[in-house]
Amino acid sequence: MLIDRKKLTALVWTLLALGIWSVAAMLWVFQSALEARIVAGESIKDMSFSPDGTRLATANNKEAAFLWNLERSELPTVLSFRRFIPEAVRFSADGTRMVSSARSTTSGPHQPVRIDVWKTGTRTPEQTIEIPGGVIDEVAFADSSTVVGVLKDRLVMVDLQSNQVVDQLPLPNQIMTRLGRTPSGDFLVYGGSDRRASVWDSSKRAVIFDQPDTMVSIRDIDLSTDGRYLAACGRAPGDVGRLSVWNLADGKELGVPPGVPVLGCVRIVPDGSAVVASHGQGRFIIWRFNAGYLTFDQELAADGRVERMAFAPDGRRLAIATSTSLSIWEFPSGKQLQVLVDPLKLYSLRRIVRWGKISLFLLGTAILGWTFRHRLRIGT
């Protein structure tokens, strides 16, 4: 049986064009994954490690949260929030579940607030609870069946079995937006706004610490894991930086070094041994607790202006988010361990993939057009 060479040539060129189109389609999918990774590093609002430190959850301003597996180099799991922007994300004590809070993208005082419960590693929530009005600034598991969140001027408790708010505890003011716990398991709600730093105890239902006129403006505040220390950073009169750390047992402020730069983010190491704060020059400073004083330890360079920080539970790793990048650092050595989002490499790779995809698509189209025009026609 003789094979028509003209038809065979046309078939070969057609298959080649289809193969090129297939590669272009794969690049299209790869570009979507690159876009997701780029978005994951932008405008991060909150971060938290899993209890075993193997995963990192991040929430940003793009209607999505991301779950990173730090043991494997792979794309993050995307948790989608349609028409909602996540505010906070936290793991359960055993790390098998996550809870997140989100606000509606539409404005208005009566827009719902959403709490989602996720099985760790899945893309869709197991449960969704909507509460009318406000913004839940922080959320956490009280136990396996109860979630607690800070909503405007009250602390709300949600029963996961009935999907209902079972208790609401009024807060004394609206500057308290952060959530911590005492070693006995009681919740401490704390916050800083303008000049005031405050802590409220859920077991006593009373303010246990209140410090007015702390500084001109408080930019960030953090409570130690054991509920012993409160740290705040911001700007002092004269447009200079200020770091304040208090012992909540007696309310006294620890001695802090003067003349620090204007700080934007502060975190206390989980074991309570040091305080880490970042400033606008893309660096972060470590101070050690030493007999009622903070003493300078070292200053390290980051990849850019640090906007968010989070410690792993063991205190040996520190997640740092800048405006466009996300990385994991060893503490206290300051060695960079992982770069989860590297904007320079990702932007360059995205440009290559974008032009490669377009070029291959046009090449495949040109080959197919030339084949049908000049070599043709199969079946004639």
VENFENDA-V856263 format. One record per residue. N is the residue number from 0. RES is the residue in three letters. PHI is phi in whole degrees, 0 to 359 (999 if undefined). OMEGA is omega in whole degrees, -180 to 180 (* if undefined). Layout:
((N | RES | PHI | OMEGA) (N | RES | PHI | OMEGA))
This chain:
((0 | MET | 999 | -178) (1 | LEU | 275 | 179) (2 | ILE | 258 | 178) (3 | ASP | 292 | -177) (4 | ARG | 297 | 180) (5 | LYS | 295 | 179) (6 | LYS | 292 | 180) (7 | LEU | 296 | 178) (8 | THR | 298 | 179) (9 | ALA | 297 | 179) (10 | LEU | 295 | 180) (11 | VAL | 298 | -180) (12 | TRP | 295 | 178) (13 | THR | 295 | 178) (14 | LEU | 296 | 178) (15 | LEU | 296 | 179) (16 | ALA | 297 | 178) (17 | LEU | 295 | 177) (18 | GLY | 296 | 178) (19 | ILE | 296 | 177) (20 | TRP | 299 | 179) (21 | SER | 296 | 177) (22 | VAL | 297 | 178) (23 | ALA | 299 | 179) (24 | ALA | 295 | 178) (25 | MET | 295 | 176) (26 | LEU | 294 | 177) (27 | TRP | 298 | 178) (28 | VAL | 295 | 180) (29 | PHE | 296 | 178) (30 | GLN | 296 | 178) (31 | SER | 298 | 178) (32 | ALA | 294 | 177) (33 | LEU | 297 | 179) (34 | GLU | 299 | 179) (35 | ALA | 298 | -179) (36 | ARG | 290 | 178) (37 | ILE | 296 | 179) (38 | VAL | 299 | -178) (39 | ALA | 298 | -180) (40 | GLY | 263 | -177) (41 | GLU | 260 | 171) (42 | SER | 50 | 179) (43 | ILE | 289 | -177) (44 | LYS | 260 | -176) (45 | ASP | 204 | 178) (46 | MET | 216 | 173) (47 | SER | 204 | 176) (48 | PHE | 271 | 171) (49 | SER | 288 | -178) (50 | PRO | 303 | 179) (51 | ASP | 271 | 176) (52 | GLY | 76 | -177) (53 | THR | 269 | -179) (54 | ARG | 230 | 177) (55 | LEU | 229 | 177) (56 | ALA | 255 | 178) (57 | THR | 231 | 176) (58 | ALA | 236 | 179) (59 | ASN | 231 | -172) (60 | ASN | 268 | -174) (61 | LYS | 242 | -180) (62 | GLU | 61 | -180) (63 | ALA | 204 | 169) (64 | ALA | 239 | -175) (65 | PHE | 226 | 179) (66 | LEU | 244 | -176) (67 | TRP | 256 | 172) (68 | ASN | 267 | -174) (69 | LEU | 281 | 179) (70 | GLU | 269 | -179) (71 | ARG | 229 | 177) (72 | SER | 276 | -178) (73 | GLU | 214 | 178) (74 | LEU | 293 | -179) (75 | PRO | 288 | 172) (76 | THR | 284 | -177) (77 | VAL | 264 | 175) (78 | LEU | 257 | -172) (79 | SER | 271 | 176) (80 | PHE | 238 | -179) (81 | ARG | 283 | 179) (82 | ARG | 65 | 176) (83 | PHE | 225 | 178) (84 | ILE | 245 | -178) (85 | PRO | 293 | 178) (86 | GLU | 254 | -177) (87 | ALA | 209 | 177) (88 | VAL | 215 | -177) (89 | ARG | 221 | 178) (90 | PHE | 265 | 171) (91 | SER | 285 | -176) (92 | ALA | 298 | 180) (93 | ASP | 266 | 176) (94 | GLY | 78 | -177) (95 | THR | 275 | 180) (96 | ARG | 226 | 177) (97 | MET | 229 | 174) (98 | VAL | 231 | -179) (99 | SER | 225 | 173) (100 | SER | 240 | -178) (101 | ALA | 211 | 177) (102 | ARG | 248 | -179) (103 | SER | 289 | 178) (104 | THR | 284 | 178) (105 | THR | 271 | -177) (106 | SER | 274 | 179) (107 | GLY | 136 | -176) (108 | PRO | 290 | -175) (109 | HIS | 252 | 178) (110 | GLN | 288 | -176) (111 | PRO | 288 | 171) (112 | VAL | 256 | -173) (113 | ARG | 244 | 172) (114 | ILE | 244 | 179) (115 | ASP | 243 | 174) (116 | VAL | 247 | -175) (117 | TRP | 240 | 165) (118 | LYS | 278 | -174) (119 | THR | 305 | 179) (120 | GLY | 102 | 180) (121 | THR | 266 | -175) (122 | ARG | 261 | -179) (123 | THR | 237 | -177) (124 | PRO | 287 | 174) (125 | GLU | 284 | -179) (126 | GLN | 220 | 175) (127 | THR | 227 | 178) (128 | ILE | 239 | 178) (129 | GLU | 250 | 180) (130 | ILE | 239 | -176) (131 | PRO | 290 | 169) (132 | GLY | 81 | 170) (133 | GLY | 84 | 179) (134 | VAL | 224 | 174) (135 | ILE | 271 | -175) (136 | ASP | 286 | 179) (137 | GLU | 210 | -175) (138 | VAL | 216 | -180) (139 | ALA | 199 | 173) (140 | PHE | 280 | 170) (141 | ALA | 281 | 172) (142 | ASP | 203 | -175) (143 | SER | 293 | -176) (144 | SER | 240 | -177) (145 | THR | 225 | 176) (146 | VAL | 242 | 179) (147 | VAL | 239 | -179) (148 | GLY | 217 | 178) (149 | VAL | 264 | -176) (150 | LEU | 241 | 179) (151 | LYS | 50 | -175) (152 | ASP | 253 | -180) (153 | ARG | 209 | 175) (154 | LEU | 258 | -177) (155 | VAL | 252 | 176) (156 | MET | 240 | -175) (157 | VAL | 244 | 176) (158 | ASP | 275 | -175) (159 | LEU | 285 | 179) (160 | GLN | 283 | 180) (161 | SER | 258 | -177) (162 | ASN | 58 | -177) (163 | GLN | 232 | 172) (164 | VAL | 287 | -175) (165 | VAL | 257 | 180) (166 | ASP | 200 | 176) (167 | GLN | 222 | -180) (168 | LEU | 249 | -179) (169 | PRO | 292 | 176) (170 | LEU | 259 | -174) (171 | PRO | 290 | 178) (172 | ASN | 206 | -173) (173 | GLN | 266 | 178) (174 | ILE | 273 | -177) (175 | MET | 275 | -174) (176 | THR | 233 | -176) (177 | ARG | 249 | -173) (178 | LEU | 233 | 176) (179 | GLY | 224 | -179) (180 | ARG | 222 | 174) (181 | THR | 274 | 177) (182 | PRO | 302 | 179) (183 | SER | 279 | 176) (184 | GLY | 101 | 178) (185 | ASP | 285 | -179) (186 | PHE | 270 | 173) (187 | LEU | 244 | 177) (188 | VAL | 256 | -175) (189 | TYR | 220 | 180) (190 | GLY | 183 | 177) (191 | GLY | 216 | 179) (192 | SER | 214 | -177) (193 | ASP | 56 | -174) (194 | ARG | 255 | -168) (195 | ARG | 247 | 173) (196 | ALA | 237 | -174) (197 | SER | 219 | 175) (198 | VAL | 224 | -179) (199 | TRP | 238 | -177) (200 | ASP | 258 | -177) (201 | SER | 291 | -180) (202 | SER | 289 | 179) (203 | LYS | 269 | -176) (204 | ARG | 52 | -177) (205 | ALA | 207 | 175) (206 | VAL | 286 | -180) (207 | ILE | 257 | 178) (208 | PHE | 207 | 177) (209 | ASP | 211 | -176) (210 | GLN | 233 | 177) (211 | PRO | 280 | 176) (212 | ASP | 51 | 179) (213 | THR | 291 | -179) (214 | MET | 197 | -180) (215 | VAL | 298 | 177) (216 | SER | 209 | 177) (217 | ILE | 266 | -179) (218 | ARG | 263 | 179) (219 | ASP | 204 | -178) (220 | ILE | 211 | -178) (221 | ASP | 211 | 179) (222 | LEU | 246 | 179) (223 | SER | 294 | -176) (224 | THR | 301 | -180) (225 | ASP | 273 | 179) (226 | GLY | 71 | -175) (227 | ARG | 268 | -175) (228 | TYR | 243 | 173) (229 | LEU | 236 | -180) (230 | ALA | 238 | 177) (231 | ALA | 223 | 178) (232 | CYS | 224 | 180) (233 | GLY | 170 | -174) (234 | ARG | 242 | 178) (235 | ALA | 257 | 177) (236 | PRO | 305 | -178) (237 | GLY | 88 | 178) (238 | ASP | 57 | 174) (239 | VAL | 245 | -178) (240 | GLY | 281 | 178) (241 | ARG | 213 | 172) (242 | LEU | 236 | 179) (243 | SER | 237 | 178) (244 | VAL | 227 | -179) (245 | TRP | 241 | 170) (246 | ASN | 270 | -174) (247 | LEU | 290 | 180) (248 | ALA | 296 | -180) (249 | ASP | 239 | 178) (250 | GLY | 76 | -177) (251 | LYS | 274 | 178) (252 | GLU | 274 | 178) (253 | LEU | 287 | 175) (254 | GLY | 291 | -179) (255 | VAL | 241 | -179) (256 | PRO | 292 | 178) (257 | PRO | 279 | 172) (258 | GLY | 73 | 178) (259 | VAL | 282 | 177) (260 | PRO | 290 | 177) (261 | VAL | 294 | -173) (262 | LEU | 262 | -177) (263 | GLY | 245 | -176) (264 | CYS | 210 | -179) (265 | VAL | 221 | 176) (266 | ARG | 217 | 175) (267 | ILE | 263 | 179) (268 | VAL | 300 | -176) (269 | PRO | 309 | 180) (270 | ASP | 277 | 177) (271 | GLY | 73 | -176) (272 | SER | 268 | -175) (273 | ALA | 203 | 175) (274 | VAL | 237 | 178) (275 | VAL | 242 | 179) (276 | ALA | 222 | -178) (277 | SER | 248 | 175) (278 | HIS | 227 | -168) (279 | GLY | 294 | -180) (280 | GLN | 276 | 179) (281 | GLY | 73 | -180) (282 | ARG | 225 | 173) (283 | PHE | 228 | -172) (284 | ILE | 245 | 179) (285 | ILE | 246 | 173) (286 | TRP | 242 | -180) (287 | ARG | 258 | 172) (288 | PHE | 287 | -177) (289 | ASN | 210 | 175) (290 | ALA | 53 | 177) (291 | GLY | 84 | 179) (292 | TYR | 231 | 171) (293 | LEU | 256 | 179) (294 | THR | 244 | -179) (295 | PHE | 298 | 179) (296 | ASP | 251 | 179) (297 | GLN | 195 | 177) (298 | GLU | 236 | -174) (299 | LEU | 236 | -179) (300 | ALA | 265 | 175) (301 | ALA | 255 | -178) (302 | ASP | 276 | -178) (303 | GLY | 174 | 179) (304 | ARG | 292 | -176) (305 | VAL | 283 | -179) (306 | GLU | 249 | 179) (307 | ARG | 217 | 175) (308 | MET | 222 | 176) (309 | ALA | 208 | 178) (310 | PHE | 267 | 168) (311 | ALA | 291 | -177) (312 | PRO | 305 | -180) (313 | ASP | 278 | 178) (314 | GLY | 74 | -177) (315 | ARG | 265 | 178) (316 | ARG | 228 | -178) (317 | LEU | 229 | 175) (318 | ALA | 273 | -178) (319 | ILE | 235 | 177) (320 | ALA | 245 | 171) (321 | THR | 260 | -179) (322 | SER | 295 | -177) (323 | THR | 225 | -175) (324 | SER | 234 | 179) (325 | LEU | 217 | -176) (326 | SER | 213 | 179) (327 | ILE | 245 | -178) (328 | TRP | 240 | 174) (329 | GLU | 278 | 180) (330 | PHE | 241 | 7) (331 | PRO | 262 | -175) (332 | SER | 291 | -178) (333 | GLY | 80 | 179) (334 | LYS | 278 | 179) (335 | GLN | 282 | -176) (336 | LEU | 267 | -177) (337 | GLN | 218 | 171) (338 | VAL | 245 | -178) (339 | LEU | 281 | 177) (340 | VAL | 226 | 177) (341 | ASP | 248 | -173) (342 | PRO | 299 | -178) (343 | LEU | 296 | 180) (344 | LYS | 293 | -178) (345 | LEU | 293 | 179) (346 | TYR | 294 | 178) (347 | SER | 295 | -180) (348 | LEU | 294 | 178) (349 | ARG | 298 | 179) (350 | ARG | 296 | 179) (351 | ILE | 295 | -179) (352 | VAL | 296 | -178) (353 | ARG | 298 | -180) (354 | TRP | 289 | 176) (355 | GLY | 296 | 178) (356 | LYS | 298 | -179) (357 | ILE | 295 | -178) (358 | SER | 297 | 180) (359 | LEU | 294 | 179) (360 | PHE | 296 | 179) (361 | LEU | 293 | 178) (362 | LEU | 297 | 178) (363 | GLY | 298 | 178) (364 | THR | 294 | 180) (365 | ALA | 296 | 180) (366 | ILE | 297 | -179) (367 | LEU | 295 | 178) (368 | GLY | 295 | 179) (369 | TRP | 295 | -180) (370 | THR | 298 | -178) (371 | PHE | 287 | -178) (372 | ARG | 271 | -172) (373 | HIS | 247 | -174) (374 | ARG | 258 | -178) (375 | LEU | 354 | -37) (376 | ARG | 248 | -178) (377 | ILE | 294 | 179) (378 | GLY | 98 | -180) (379 | THR | 243 | *))
